[in-house]
Amino acid sequence: MVVLAVLAVAFLIPRPRFSVEALTVPEQVIAGDNFTVAVIVENTGRAEGTRTLSLTINEEEYLEKEVSVGAGSEETVQFEIEGILPVGVNQVALEELAGEVRVLKPAQFELSNFSLGPNTLRTGEQTELAVDLSNLGEVEGSYTLSLTIDGEVEQTKEVTLAGESSTRVFFPIIKNKPGKYAVALNGFSETLEVWQIERPANGTVLINDLKGGHGHLRIYNGDERDAVVVLSSPSNPQKALLQVYVRSKSRHTVTGIKNGTYLIYFSTGEDWDSYSSRFTKSPYYQKFEERALYTEVYPRYNIISIEFSVAEGAAITERVPEDQFPN
């Protein structure tokens, strides 16, 4: 009779009875972002109780939580997951419940196929800088492109791209002043050369550091193209001491050249750039093999003058590279 009484008392003690259901896992998140997993814990027993929940991710224990639930009540339990999961599908489990979350690769941008064309043009003309922008990630994102010229920001564009997509972005450029410009875009760079195309009058002297003498230089340009004739010193051939422009099929005489020995160069071509002092179209550079000698016998008279034809001169000429032409 005593044993039966103890069993009856134990049977009458109120106890909690738990069930875990409704596991909620987001379908997808972006790598690096935190997210929340939730379950509902229900106590169908007659007494309040405490239950320990263990959450696993990819079959490894991630987090434990202890929850207290009153009799006949339920509680929603949330687990905060840090953004450290690998890209791809990750398995989430709690008790007998299971779900999965896909971690997406974030927006990741790459630039390629940078081009500036044309990179030589006249003042006032338009050129275009272009670049391919690709989003290598799986989610949409925005990227800012910044065009600088000589270190100064001139244009910016913010481009929004869906994941795993590409687009070509264009920047029109117009310069009204001649010169060379350093064009850069997000790590890419190129040089833009802008020409001031002008045709000087026949006989225009562009440089003259030989004034004060009695020498004459008679020039006949028999070529179909305009020419520039240059005198330089044998001791420093790269420095132009005299530079004169002679149009096609034209003559000109430079007077007052100082006594001395000089090298004679000439260049023919089209589209003269007055800023860089050179032909920009089909330039051709030559040099006379013999030195031109100016002497003075009488102080007030010119004794020797030199005449030659750019196209058909009797003197022997040789072609020279552009970088060896006096400037």
Summary of the structure (lengths in Angstrom):
residues: 327
radius of gyration: 42.9
end to end distance: 125.3
largest distance: 157.3
contacts: 955
relative contact order: 0.10
helix: 4%
strand: 63%
